[in-house]
Amino acid sequence: MAKKTVASLQTGGGKEHTKCIKMVKNEVTGSYNFKTEIVHNDMVKDWFDKN
């Protein structure tokens, strides 16, 4: 499935987007979760600062 997603991003305007993955710690349980989103290249830094 991941290969299909990456391959579909390479066609058309997909090169202008980046898949961002951030590890977020749950304060209650202490476990880590991954937050994933596809954002425009210009907004990557803002996404990491916001989330």
C-alpha positions, -999 to 999 in steps of 0.1 A, spaced: 0 0 0 28 24 8 45 18 -25 12 26 -43 8 59 -23 44 70 -31 41 60 -68 9 81 -71 26 111 -56 53 111 -83 28 118 -111 14 152 -118 18 178 -90 28 152 -64 64 163 -63 53 195 -46 41 175 -16 59 157 12 47 130 36 54 141 71 55 117 100 59 129 136 62 109 168 39 123 195 40 112 232 7 106 250 10 124 284 -14 100 301 0 66 292 35 76 282 32 57 249 41 71 215 19 75 185 27 85 149 9 114 133 11 113 95 -1 138 69 8 148 33 15 186 31 28 210 5 66 215 5 62 252 15 42 242 46 64 214 61 81 235 87 48 251 98 32 216 101 60 204 124 58 236 145 20 234 148 17 197 156 
